[in-house]
Each structure stands twice: as C-alpha cells, then as structure tokens.
C-alpha cells in the first residue's frame, strides 16, 4: 500500500495513478472532499485497486495525527510514503505577508515530519519501506520571490538527508525529489505556454523508476528541470 499526502491533483495525483497501475492500493489525504471522491472513483474504476481517502489540512498537527490513525487502522502494510502536500505563495522574506513563514513551514515541513514519524515505526519493524519527500529545486538554491517557500523546502531537504542516514541500517530507502517548474495548479494564470513546464507524469515516472530499483540501490537526490531551464 502507498500513502500520498496532498494527492488530489498535480504531482501527487500522477504518482497515485502510476502506483495504481502497478496494482498498489492507495491511501490519500487532501483538504477537498469532492476532489478526493473524484480520485477514488476514477482510480478504482480504471485500475481496479482500493483507494482510501481522508480529508485533512496537514498544516494542523491534530489533523496529521488523525490521518496517521486512519492509515494505521487500515489492515494493510504501508510500503511507500510520499510526502507531497505543500503550498507555494511567492514573496520575499522582508515583505511577504505576516504568517507566510508559519503557514508554509507547517504545511510543507511540519506535516512531513509528523506523518513520517507516525508511520515509519512499522517500516522499521518490518525492515522494509520507501519514503519520497517531494521538495523542490528551491531546496538548494535561492531565487526571486522564493521567500518562506524556499526556506521550507531547504528544511525538507535537510530532513530527507538526516532521515536517509538514520534509515540505512533499517533497510528503508529515502529519496528527496526536487522538481523544477511542473505544470500544476500552483502555476495557474501564469502567461507561459504549457509546454514550457514539465508534466506531473514526468515526476511520477521518475519516482516509480527509483522505487523499482533493486534492493542494493537507492536514489538519494532526484533533480529534474524543464528542458529550457528554470522559470
């Protein structure tokens, strides 16, 4: 079974489709109930797998805790965790809206920390598992209007690197996924052609390829950018 946070659209949804095609059952959380219902209906009908949905705002610790309990109450082993939930609000540290830092850290970083801690114990016990943290090229570079988003993604990369070292003896793989501009709702309204962006499916294909490597190999950092470079 694969667990995906923020999986109702974009990269998360593409990853769900890719693993469902491989006949993996899915657990997905997002805030929008209607979007979750659509994921469940479409994926179950197309791939013949089971999709468990849970409405949660993962910027809130108590809702992360509720989601963890929901996952544990399902009588299946979590093989893959994809920490994908995230939010991007452009801005600069010196003048972004008050509260932007807390909101993006809570959504992008804290949820990753809480949910990983909540589910990794069973992986450690079974000596098997894979964790993908969907970060960004903003995890290792600075750019105009990055602000608190870039800070939160730098934190995610640091988290992934620490977790990777900790999990080596437990046979659990950890991959930091750092895509550049991918055509998702975050870029809605931008005056650029769609083909200037990567596709969500591109990221999902790479994640699945990393997952399918032999037990003796682990992709630690996965960086992918649009062919014409960053936007």
Kinemage of the C-alpha trace (Angstrom):
@kinemage 1
@onewidth
@group {chain A} dominant
@subgroup {mainchain}
@vectorlist {calphas} color= white
{ca unk a 1} P 0.000 0.000 0.000
{ca unk a 2} L 1.184 3.532 -0.802
{ca unk a 3} L 0.321 6.646 1.237
{ca unk a 4} L 0.260 10.013 -0.550
{ca unk a 5} L -0.370 13.355 1.125
{ca unk a 6} L -1.832 16.149 -0.985
{ca unk a 7} L -2.732 13.627 -3.658
{ca unk a 8} L -5.907 15.027 -5.184
{ca unk a 9} L -4.132 16.798 -8.058
{ca unk a 10} L -0.792 17.600 -9.674
{ca unk a 11} L 2.282 15.539 -8.844
{ca unk a 12} L 0.538 13.645 -6.049
{ca unk a 13} L -2.262 12.515 -8.318
{ca unk a 14} L 0.182 11.471 -11.050
{ca unk a 15} L 2.101 9.369 -8.509
{ca unk a 16} L -1.149 7.734 -7.400
{ca unk a 17} L -2.002 6.788 -10.981
{ca unk a 18} L 1.483 5.362 -11.567
{ca unk a 19} L 1.438 3.131 -8.489
{ca unk a 20} L -2.197 2.135 -9.007
{ca unk a 21} L -1.215 0.961 -12.475
{ca unk a 22} L 1.207 -1.339 -10.631
{ca unk a 23} L -1.794 -2.614 -8.609
{ca unk a 24} L -0.862 -0.918 -5.348
{ca unk a 25} L -3.719 0.095 -3.078
{ca unk a 26} L -3.721 3.791 -2.210
{ca unk a 27} L -4.286 5.947 0.871
{ca unk a 28} L -4.603 9.625 0.057
{ca unk a 29} L -5.330 12.760 2.038
{ca unk a 30} L -6.208 16.241 0.846
{ca unk a 31} L -8.443 19.052 2.033
{ca unk a 32} L -11.119 18.931 -0.667
{ca unk a 33} L -13.701 16.180 -0.173
{ca unk a 34} L -15.073 16.443 -3.719
{ca unk a 35} L -11.589 16.129 -5.208
{ca unk a 36} L -10.892 13.092 -3.028
{ca unk a 37} L -14.143 11.465 -4.123
{ca unk a 38} L -13.140 12.008 -7.738
{ca unk a 39} L -9.724 10.415 -7.172
{ca unk a 40} L -11.319 7.409 -5.501
{ca unk a 41} L -13.911 6.909 -8.239
{ca unk a 42} L -11.529 7.362 -11.177
{ca unk a 43} L -8.615 5.340 -9.818
{ca unk a 44} L -10.685 2.425 -8.535
{ca unk a 45} L -12.609 2.190 -11.807
{ca unk a 46} L -9.546 2.483 -14.056
{ca unk a 47} L -7.038 0.340 -12.157
{ca unk a 48} L -9.152 -2.000 -10.030
{ca unk a 49} L -7.361 -1.136 -6.779
{ca unk a 50} L -8.671 0.091 -3.440
{ca unk a 51} L -8.411 3.807 -2.657
{ca unk a 52} L -8.830 5.013 0.921
{ca unk a 53} L -9.444 8.762 1.249
{ca unk a 54} L -9.180 11.094 4.224
{ca unk a 55} L -9.914 14.811 4.388
{ca unk a 56} L -7.190 16.642 6.302
{ca unk a 57} L -5.498 20.011 6.468
{ca unk a 58} L -1.971 18.786 7.191
{ca unk a 59} L -0.823 22.237 8.290
{ca unk a 60} L -2.541 21.316 11.585
{ca unk a 61} L -0.778 18.799 13.817
{ca unk a 62} L -4.017 17.321 15.149
{ca unk a 63} L -5.211 16.563 11.615
{ca unk a 64} L -1.879 14.893 10.780
{ca unk a 65} L -2.396 12.768 13.906
{ca unk a 66} L -5.911 11.837 12.788
{ca unk a 67} L -4.627 10.862 9.349
{ca unk a 68} L -1.898 8.687 10.869
{ca unk a 69} L -4.518 6.855 12.934
{ca unk a 70} L -6.677 6.415 9.825
{ca unk a 71} L -3.772 4.825 7.950
{ca unk a 72} L -2.869 2.528 10.846
{ca unk a 73} L -6.460 1.352 11.181
{ca unk a 74} L -6.347 0.000 7.615
{ca unk a 75} L -5.297 -3.626 7.718
{ca unk a 76} L -2.503 -3.266 5.161
{ca unk a 77} L 1.252 -2.693 5.246
{ca unk a 78} L 2.494 0.757 4.228
{ca unk a 79} L 5.234 0.056 1.706
{ca unk a 80} L 5.663 3.584 0.324
{ca unk a 81} L 5.074 7.020 1.867
{ca unk a 82} L 5.024 10.070 -0.406
{ca unk a 83} L 5.161 13.362 1.494
{ca unk a 84} L 3.750 15.551 -1.250
{ca unk a 85} L 1.402 18.007 0.494
{ca unk a 86} L 2.616 21.541 0.030
{ca unk a 87} L 1.749 25.133 -0.680
{ca unk a 88} L 3.563 27.875 -2.573
{ca unk a 89} L 2.945 31.576 -2.010
{ca unk a 90} L 5.517 33.803 -3.754
{ca unk a 91} L 7.141 36.520 -1.711
{ca unk a 92} L 10.316 37.885 -0.193
{ca unk a 93} L 11.447 37.438 3.383
{ca unk a 94} L 11.482 41.169 4.074
{ca unk a 95} L 7.979 41.970 2.835
{ca unk a 96} L 5.853 38.822 2.490
{ca unk a 97} L 2.518 38.665 4.318
{ca unk a 98} L 2.685 38.182 8.077
{ca unk a 99} L 2.193 34.489 8.821
{ca unk a 100} L 3.502 33.258 5.458
{ca unk a 101} L 6.523 31.658 7.103
{ca unk a 102} L 4.468 29.753 9.677
{ca unk a 103} L 1.874 28.645 7.128
{ca unk a 104} L 4.380 27.264 4.628
{ca unk a 105} L 6.592 25.657 7.273
{ca unk a 106} L 3.580 23.982 8.851
{ca unk a 107} L 2.203 22.740 5.539
{ca unk a 108} L 5.409 21.807 3.742
{ca unk a 109} L 7.788 20.777 6.541
{ca unk a 110} L 5.926 20.047 9.770
{ca unk a 111} L 3.418 17.742 8.075
{ca unk a 112} L 6.289 15.783 6.536
{ca unk a 113} L 7.937 15.430 9.952
{ca unk a 114} L 4.754 14.423 11.802
{ca unk a 115} L 3.439 11.946 9.248
{ca unk a 116} L 6.819 10.317 8.694
{ca unk a 117} L 7.322 9.855 12.429
{ca unk a 118} L 3.813 8.475 12.727
{ca unk a 119} L 4.214 5.797 10.045
{ca unk a 120} L 7.893 4.903 9.986
{ca unk a 121} L 7.784 2.671 13.047
{ca unk a 122} L 6.063 -0.144 11.174
{ca unk a 123} L 8.574 0.146 8.328
{ca unk a 124} L 11.435 -0.143 10.815
{ca unk a 125} L 9.836 -3.177 12.428
{ca unk a 126} L 9.430 -4.873 9.023
{ca unk a 127} L 12.864 -3.738 7.772
{ca unk a 128} L 11.249 -2.571 4.546
{ca unk a 129} L 9.857 0.657 3.120
{ca unk a 130} L 10.393 3.663 0.883
{ca unk a 131} L 9.864 7.348 1.667
{ca unk a 132} L 9.738 10.014 -1.037
{ca unk a 133} L 9.834 13.638 0.089
{ca unk a 134} L 8.605 15.938 -2.675
{ca unk a 135} L 10.752 19.023 -2.223
{ca unk a 136} L 11.830 21.421 -5.000
{ca unk a 137} L 14.818 22.928 -6.746
{ca unk a 138} L 14.115 25.683 -4.204
{ca unk a 139} L 15.588 23.243 -1.660
{ca unk a 140} L 19.137 24.066 -2.737
{ca unk a 141} L 19.003 27.457 -4.459
{ca unk a 142} L 17.756 30.967 -3.843
{ca unk a 143} L 15.615 32.885 -6.297
{ca unk a 144} L 13.452 35.987 -6.504
{ca unk a 145} L 10.096 35.570 -4.732
{ca unk a 146} L 11.225 32.342 -3.058
{ca unk a 147} L 10.888 33.684 0.469
{ca unk a 148} L 9.480 31.337 3.074
{ca unk a 149} L 8.644 28.718 0.463
{ca unk a 150} L 12.335 28.252 -0.271
{ca unk a 151} L 13.098 28.159 3.447
{ca unk a 152} L 10.544 25.382 3.973
{ca unk a 153} L 11.921 23.374 1.048
{ca unk a 154} L 15.511 23.785 2.269
{ca unk a 155} L 14.246 22.338 5.554
{ca unk a 156} L 12.660 19.400 3.735
{ca unk a 157} L 15.936 18.578 2.026
{ca unk a 158} L 17.770 18.666 5.356
{ca unk a 159} L 15.113 16.415 6.858
{ca unk a 160} L 15.485 13.938 3.986
{ca unk a 161} L 19.265 13.811 4.274
{ca unk a 162} L 19.106 13.141 8.015
{ca unk a 163} L 16.398 10.505 7.575
{ca unk a 164} L 18.340 8.789 4.810
{ca unk a 165} L 21.319 8.277 7.134
{ca unk a 166} L 19.131 7.107 10.018
{ca unk a 167} L 17.264 4.564 7.905
{ca unk a 168} L 20.216 2.850 6.215
{ca unk a 169} L 20.510 0.161 8.926
{ca unk a 170} L 16.750 -0.454 8.754
{ca unk a 171} L 16.669 -1.160 5.013
{ca unk a 172} L 14.362 1.799 4.364
{ca unk a 173} L 15.074 3.970 1.343
{ca unk a 174} L 14.648 7.758 1.385
{ca unk a 175} L 14.627 9.936 -1.715
{ca unk a 176} L 14.493 13.731 -1.966
{ca unk a 177} L 12.552 14.641 -5.117
{ca unk a 178} L 13.414 18.142 -6.334
{ca unk a 179} L 11.498 19.165 -9.430
{ca unk a 180} L 11.656 22.479 -11.168
{ca unk a 181} L 8.582 24.115 -12.694
{ca unk a 182} L 5.900 21.464 -13.171
{ca unk a 183} L 2.534 22.280 -14.690
{ca unk a 184} L 0.180 22.199 -11.687
{ca unk a 185} L -2.412 24.490 -10.118
{ca unk a 186} L 0.412 26.443 -8.450
{ca unk a 187} L 1.200 27.951 -11.853
{ca unk a 188} L -2.403 28.759 -12.791
{ca unk a 189} L -2.684 32.095 -14.557
{ca unk a 190} L 0.991 32.350 -15.496
{ca unk a 191} L 1.393 33.737 -19.013
{ca unk a 192} L 3.574 30.922 -20.346
{ca unk a 193} L 2.809 28.025 -22.701
{ca unk a 194} L 2.103 24.695 -21.015
{ca unk a 195} L 4.958 23.022 -22.873
{ca unk a 196} L 7.425 25.336 -21.098
{ca unk a 197} L 6.755 23.279 -17.950
{ca unk a 198} L 7.400 19.679 -17.066
{ca unk a 199} L 4.444 17.354 -16.742
{ca unk a 200} L 3.379 15.851 -13.417
{ca unk a 201} L 3.629 12.471 -15.107
{ca unk a 202} L 7.349 13.083 -15.699
{ca unk a 203} L 7.898 13.317 -11.937
{ca unk a 204} L 5.696 10.300 -11.236
{ca unk a 205} L 7.597 8.219 -13.793
{ca unk a 206} L 10.916 9.084 -12.135
{ca unk a 207} L 9.603 8.313 -8.643
{ca unk a 208} L 8.319 4.945 -9.822
{ca unk a 209} L 11.607 4.143 -11.570
{ca unk a 210} L 13.516 4.879 -8.344
{ca unk a 211} L 11.084 2.658 -6.425
{ca unk a 212} L 11.651 -0.207 -8.855
{ca unk a 213} L 15.435 -0.314 -8.478
{ca unk a 214} L 16.986 -3.352 -6.815
{ca unk a 215} L 17.298 -3.518 -3.031
{ca unk a 216} L 21.002 -2.691 -3.341
{ca unk a 217} L 20.429 0.761 -4.887
{ca unk a 218} L 18.847 3.983 -3.606
{ca unk a 219} L 18.331 7.261 -5.447
{ca unk a 220} L 19.133 9.815 -2.744
{ca unk a 221} L 18.514 13.058 -4.646
{ca unk a 222} L 16.330 13.321 -7.716
{ca unk a 223} L 16.645 16.689 -9.506
{ca unk a 224} L 14.710 17.382 -12.693
{ca unk a 225} L 14.177 20.652 -14.535
{ca unk a 226} L 12.336 21.809 -17.645
{ca unk a 227} L 14.379 21.292 -20.799
{ca unk a 228} L 14.730 25.086 -21.309
{ca unk a 229} L 15.733 25.619 -17.678
{ca unk a 230} L 14.110 27.131 -14.607
{ca unk a 231} L 11.256 29.586 -14.857
